[in-house]
Every structure is written in structure tokens, then in C-alpha cells.
Amino acid sequence: MSTKSSKIAIYAALAGNGLIAVTKFFAAAYTGSSAMFSEAIHSVVDTGNQILLLYGIKRSEQPADKTHPFGYGMEVYFWSFVVAILLFGLGAGISLYEGISKIQNPHPVTNPLINYIVIGFAVVFETIAFSVAYRELGKTKGSQSLVKAIRASKDPTIFTVLFEDFAALLGLVVAGLAIYLGEIFQLPILDGVASIIIGLILAVTASCLAFECKGLLCGESANERVVYGIKQILKEESNVLYINEVLTMHLGPADILLNISLDFEDGISSIDVEETISRMEINIKNQFPEIKRVFIEAQSWLGHRKSSVSDTQTNQSAN
């Protein structure tokens, strides 16, 4: 997923959430609806989140230096994790507090028509933002299901916007339904219940985001398609006797670190080894432009096995 695609989805969400937040606060103040106030807080948090994601993208684009020789690509993972925390702490926390307060001191929602109009416009804005993010994800989604595509995605900015917009649409449905039922059955307490449900939706959304971002922060490997393609390139080299190990790690959405251990044919010259390594590196980077750095180690299969066993025993002893 390109940085340009990520920014398109974020800008669409930022514009939508900014407009929605203003209208929701107006509706909440005018009608006294706790559910609408929770939705307004939700939109404010989402707006702040989009700003943080844009900041994370900008930070991740800094060139490598002495203190960060592999660049700053993982900055976007960090700021996406911060977004998840804010969504949980602010969005969910305030919504739950507002809902509990409304249940303890229920009062009817005045002029609910205003809320219905605002909810209608908000649904339109959120649907547009969601469709933009979904379209950007679809560029790399292929035949995968949406859930699998999100799990396989290494760009947290895209699935963060998707998660937020989906949660926002659910929250709007809950708010609208609660206001309507509260008016029909004269149960103002339903407005507070809706606020609590919105808080729980945000909490679940934030937890899913945090889980996905945690994996990326801890160093996720490239997807199976990339690893398989790398191995096919290595197998095409006649000088390679055995592929000991292929290790990949995402340093950013489009920045992969690749480490390879190979057992070369006995008797070939050092020049042949160097030429083979150079050729493999060129072929790998041409086929997978997201692989920015390649480190290839020449090691016998037996030596690699002994080293792996030794490392395992050392780790077990330390534990």
C-alpha cells in the first residue's frame, strides 16, 4: 500500500469527521441527547486520530541516519497504536461515563428531528469515508476476504480508518434507534443505554486496532506470497545448494528487511559467490520493490543447523 493511498483515505476521513463533529455537538446541545453527545466525542477523537496518523506518516518518511540506520518507517506503527489507546481511553471512556450519568438522571430528548437529520448526514459522510478506505485496501486485497485482507495488511493507517468508520456507522445506527425507541415508548433511559453501547463499540474497536498494531510494532514478517516469491528466485540459482533460512521483517508498510542464509555449491570461487549474491539481490528487489535491504549470508547447511541448535539451547538455559 503506497503512502499516497494511505493519505487519500485519511484525508477523506478527516474531512468527514471534522464536519460531522460540529453538527453532532450542535444537535447534542440543542436536544440534550447523551447518545448524540457520545457520537460527537467519537467524531472529535476520530478527527484527532487522523491528524496523528498523518503525523506518523510524515515522521516515517524521514531518511535513515546514524541513530536510525534502517529509517523511521515504524513510526507509523507507533502512532497507530497511540490512536488505538486514545480511541479506547477518550472515546470509549467518555461515552461510558456519559451513558451512566444519563441512566442515573434520565431526561427526554427534545426535538429529536434535529438528531435524525444530523444522523442522516453523518451516515452519508461516514459511508463515503469508509468506501474510500475500502477502495484503497481493495487495491491489494485481491481475492481475500475483508478480514483476511486486514490481517495481512502491513499499513495500519488504512485499516485504522476502516475500523473507525465502521464503528462510527454502528454507533450512528445505535444512536438513531435509541432516540426513536425512547420517543415512541417514552423511555429516556434508552438514550443513556445507547451511549454505553457506543462506548463498548469503541472499546472493542480500539482493542482490535491495538492487537493489529502490536504485531506490527513487534516485527511482523512479510506475507506468504512475498516469502514464497523470494524462495523461488533463490531456487533458480544453480550455485545455491540449500536455502538455510529466509527471514523478513516489516520496518514500515512498504519497507521490508530481508535476511537470507544460503549453502552454496562446494568448489565455486568467491567471485562466483559474489556475482550470484548480486544477481539474486537485483532480482529480488525488482520483483518486490518493498524490499529495501537484503543481507545474504554464506553458510553451510550443517553449520547453520548447529548454530540454530546452539541458540535454542542458550535461550532455554536463560529462561
C-alpha positions, 0 to 999 in steps of 0.5 A: 500500500503506497503512502499516497493511498494511505493519505487519500483515505485519511484525508477523506476521513478527516474531512468527514469527521471534522464536519460531522463533529460540529453538527453532532455537538450542535444537535447534542446541545440543542436536544440534550441527547447523551447518545448524540453527545457520545457520537460527537466525542467519537467524531472529535477523537476520530478527527484527532486520530487522523491528524496523528496518523498523518503525523506518523506518516510524515515522521516515517518518511524521514531518511535513515541516519546514524541513530536510525540506520534502517529509517523511521518507517515504524513510526507509523506503527507507533502512532497507530497504536497511540490512536488505538489507546486514545480511541479506547481511553477518550472515546470509549471512556467518555461515552461510558461515563456519559451513558451512566450519568444519563441512566442515573438522571434520565431526561427526554430528548427534545426535538429529536428531528434535529438528531435524525437529520444530523444522523442522516448526514453523518451516515452519508459522510461516514459511508463515503469515508469508509468506501474510500478506505475500502477502495484503497485496501481493495487495491491489494486485497485481491481475492481475500476476504475483508478480514483476511485482507486486514490481517495481512495488511502491513499499513495500519493507517488504512485499516485504522480508518476502516475500523473507525468508520465502521464503528462510527456507522454502528454507533450512528445506527445505535444512536438513531434507534435509541432516540426513536425507541425512547420517543415512541415508548417514552423511555429516556433511559434508552438514550443513556443505554445507547451511549454505553453501547457506543462506548463498548463499540469503541472499546472493542474497536480500539482493542482490535486496532491495538492487537493489529498494531502490536504485531506490527510494532513487534516485527511482523514478517512479510506475507506468504506470497512475498516469502514464497516469491523470494524462495523461488528466485533463490531456487533458480540459482544453480550455485545455491545448494540449500536455502538455510533460512529466509527471514523478513521483517516489516520496518514500515508498510512498504519497507521490508528487511530481508535476511537470507542464509544460503549453502552454496555449491562446494568448489565455486570461487568467491567471485562466483559467490559474489556475482550470484549474491548480486544477481539474486539481490537485483532480482529480488528487489525488482520483483518486490520493490518493498524490499529495501535491504537484503543481507545474504549470508554464506553458510553451510547447511550443517553449520547453520543447523548447529548454530540454530541448535546452539541458540535454542539451547542458550535461550532455554538455559536463560529462561 
